[in-house]
């Protein structure tokens, strides 16, 4: 372990935010790390247990462990802050003081306002958005398109499903998706069922080589996966998007987060969930 | 707008981390805010455009706008930092200096190491995990259970599907889920198909009242949604979990993030994606 730096993400909730920011910071350094998340540290006792765990793990290390924290409660945080033999990066409390001064109100220091389901309706919106998206995946149901916030259109395996699910889960956005069929592509016409929803349409496209490789993994040596077929479908889909004035996005080098984020901002979608 | 504080999340990537941390900080204050995310600010020109947008929006406000940033590049960040008439909370650069001193190496200040698909395999793992999860949702396919990292077991509408999808999307974890049927519940026996995968099983349970309300929304006045039926199913499922020694979780008051996070830590699952 001597060349690997030990890192802990400690949170009073899930630790997802601490992981995201801490990981993003660490990728800036050419240092090998071993990263461990310790979630749900919402009492002094649990903080003491976390501390023991950190010290035990790092006992043989040459360097002191790095701890990224999003703990809100000052008393719980103090357990980490006053411990020797670790270095603490405090993602939360660092900003609370300056924010109090700027907002001119004291903070409440209450755990769990974020991501919680204290607000039942938030939970319901996400579950409902996921169900909607699953029911309207791959053109499975063409009804209720009017309830969709956005309808993703593209050839098979152009990233519609993962993007839809991410939008539903992360933001509570209702997404339907419609896979362009051979018939749609041959006719170069917008499928009739989509015509009434024109304002909600958003195209996804992808580099044919990449599509070929994705489809080949799924159905090796099929007509469906042939490079020529991929080239044909992508070219026809893009023609349709341009002819019909449907905005579209080439997702070849994009992560799911980037696709989702771009869609939200280009379409002005409103997130229902934080 | 005079009573609403204007807040911007500015990022060189999607802004998802800035939103998560910034939102979590703001929930500590009894202050009404209007929150806007400005993603993909990855050049000085874009930063200048973002700045114009911020100043235009806030021109009539009584208070200066609050800007939360996760911008990595110091030159791009400088555009915000040197602007008058806003208050900047810098989630990234605040920690880079201290981290450099602790790690004794300079940071690379490179945009986009996180969430990216610079690493193709990360992208593939997530897509593959989502496809696996969709194919193994609701007991749809009982094959390939051996590839699952975890198999969620529970009565219908006990949170299996959203939790599965979140684990796949956020962490690249392969999740199957198995809905307990009437037959399974009557027999109080572990379904045979699950017996070989005993070590991967994890139960989800839920308060019968809450289940009743969820099912009623889905199928009003059905036998399936009756409170008695919900009570019966939940009691039988919990009996089975206890008899068979399957660890289980009551998800009634948990968010999807909390369910996912708890599962990862209780089962020692390894995330494949950051």
HADDOCK unambig.tbl for C-alpha pairs under 7 A between the chains (distance, minus, plus):
assign (segid A and resid 14 and name CA) (segid B and resid 257 and name CA) 6.59 0.50 0.50
assign (segid A and resid 14 and name CA) (segid B and resid 258 and name CA) 5.67 0.50 0.50
assign (segid A and resid 14 and name CA) (segid B and resid 261 and name CA) 5.63 0.50 0.50
assign (segid A and resid 17 and name CA) (segid B and resid 17 and name CA) 6.63 0.50 0.50
assign (segid A and resid 17 and name CA) (segid B and resid 20 and name CA) 6.39 0.50 0.50
assign (segid A and resid 17 and name CA) (segid B and resid 21 and name CA) 6.43 0.50 0.50
assign (segid A and resid 20 and name CA) (segid B and resid 17 and name CA) 6.39 0.50 0.50
assign (segid A and resid 21 and name CA) (segid B and resid 17 and name CA) 6.43 0.50 0.50
assign (segid A and resid 24 and name CA) (segid B and resid 114 and name CA) 5.48 0.50 0.50
assign (segid A and resid 25 and name CA) (segid B and resid 92 and name CA) 6.97 0.50 0.50
assign (segid A and resid 27 and name CA) (segid B and resid 113 and name CA) 6.22 0.50 0.50
assign (segid A and resid 28 and name CA) (segid B and resid 107 and name CA) 5.09 0.50 0.50
assign (segid A and resid 28 and name CA) (segid B and resid 108 and name CA) 5.16 0.50 0.50
assign (segid A and resid 28 and name CA) (segid B and resid 109 and name CA) 6.03 0.50 0.50
assign (segid A and resid 28 and name CA) (segid B and resid 110 and name CA) 6.69 0.50 0.50
assign (segid A and resid 29 and name CA) (segid B and resid 106 and name CA) 6.97 0.50 0.50
assign (segid A and resid 29 and name CA) (segid B and resid 107 and name CA) 5.01 0.50 0.50
assign (segid A and resid 29 and name CA) (segid B and resid 108 and name CA) 6.33 0.50 0.50
assign (segid A and resid 92 and name CA) (segid B and resid 25 and name CA) 6.98 0.50 0.50
assign (segid A and resid 106 and name CA) (segid B and resid 29 and name CA) 6.97 0.50 0.50
assign (segid A and resid 107 and name CA) (segid B and resid 28 and name CA) 5.07 0.50 0.50
assign (segid A and resid 107 and name CA) (segid B and resid 29 and name CA) 5.01 0.50 0.50
assign (segid A and resid 108 and name CA) (segid B and resid 28 and name CA) 5.13 0.50 0.50
assign (segid A and resid 108 and name CA) (segid B and resid 29 and name CA) 6.33 0.50 0.50
assign (segid A and resid 109 and name CA) (segid B and resid 28 and name CA) 6.00 0.50 0.50
assign (segid A and resid 110 and name CA) (segid B and resid 28 and name CA) 6.66 0.50 0.50
assign (segid A and resid 113 and name CA) (segid B and resid 27 and name CA) 6.21 0.50 0.50
assign (segid A and resid 114 and name CA) (segid B and resid 24 and name CA) 5.47 0.50 0.50
assign (segid A and resid 115 and name CA) (segid B and resid 255 and name CA) 6.49 0.50 0.50
assign (segid A and resid 116 and name CA) (segid B and resid 255 and name CA) 5.51 0.50 0.50
assign (segid A and resid 117 and name CA) (segid B and resid 253 and name CA) 6.55 0.50 0.50
assign (segid A and resid 117 and name CA) (segid B and resid 254 and name CA) 6.45 0.50 0.50
assign (segid A and resid 117 and name CA) (segid B and resid 255 and name CA) 5.55 0.50 0.50
assign (segid A and resid 123 and name CA) (segid B and resid 255 and name CA) 6.97 0.50 0.50
assign (segid A and resid 127 and name CA) (segid B and resid 162 and name CA) 6.76 0.50 0.50
assign (segid A and resid 130 and name CA) (segid B and resid 162 and name CA) 6.98 0.50 0.50
assign (segid A and resid 162 and name CA) (segid B and resid 127 and name CA) 6.76 0.50 0.50
assign (segid A and resid 162 and name CA) (segid B and resid 130 and name CA) 6.97 0.50 0.50
assign (segid A and resid 253 and name CA) (segid B and resid 117 and name CA) 6.52 0.50 0.50
assign (segid A and resid 254 and name CA) (segid B and resid 117 and name CA) 6.43 0.50 0.50
assign (segid A and resid 255 and name CA) (segid B and resid 115 and name CA) 6.49 0.50 0.50
assign (segid A and resid 255 and name CA) (segid B and resid 116 and name CA) 5.49 0.50 0.50
assign (segid A and resid 255 and name CA) (segid B and resid 117 and name CA) 5.55 0.50 0.50
assign (segid A and resid 255 and name CA) (segid B and resid 123 and name CA) 6.96 0.50 0.50
assign (segid A and resid 257 and name CA) (segid B and resid 14 and name CA) 6.57 0.50 0.50
assign (segid A and resid 258 and name CA) (segid B and resid 14 and name CA) 5.67 0.50 0.50
assign (segid A and resid 261 and name CA) (segid B and resid 14 and name CA) 5.64 0.50 0.50
